[in-house]
């Protein structure tokens, strides 16, 4: 069964990640090591600003 995460919790996580990981390369590295589904990362535009990339 898939776990549901509240939208407010996801927004808080996005905000936290963009504050903790200043550079996109650090953010991407963290996500690569913590996410089991790497297809999520393929959908992000890593050429855009870090805050915009993390919104998706």
N, C-alpha and C positions, 0 to 999 in steps of 0.2 A: 504494500500500500504506500502510495506517495504521501509525503508529509506536506502539509500546507503551512505556508509562512504568511503572516499578516502583512499586507502592503505597507503599513507604517514601519514594520520591522525591516523590511527590505530597503525602504528609503533611508532609514537610520544607518543601515549597513553601508549603503552607497556613500552617504556623507562621511562616515567614519573612514572608509577605505581611501577616499580622495584626500582626506586630511592626514592619514598615517603614511601613505605612499605618495611621496612628492613627485617622483618621476614615473612616467608610463611604463618604463622597463621594469621598475620595482613592482608596480602594481600587476603587470602582466605575469611576472615571475611568481608572485604570490598566488595568483589565481590558477596558474598552470599546476602548481604544487598542491593546491587544496581542492580543486574541482575534479570530480570524477568524469564529468561530461565535458570534454574539451571542445565540443561543437559549439558550446555557448560562446567561447572566445572567438571563434571564427566569424561570428556575426557582428562583432564589435569593430568599429573603425578606429584602428590604432594610430592613424595619421592625424586624427582630430585632437583637440585639447583633452587633457586627462579628465577633467570634470564632465565633458560631453561624452567621452567614451564610457565612463562609468555609469551614466544615466540609463544606458540601454540594458 
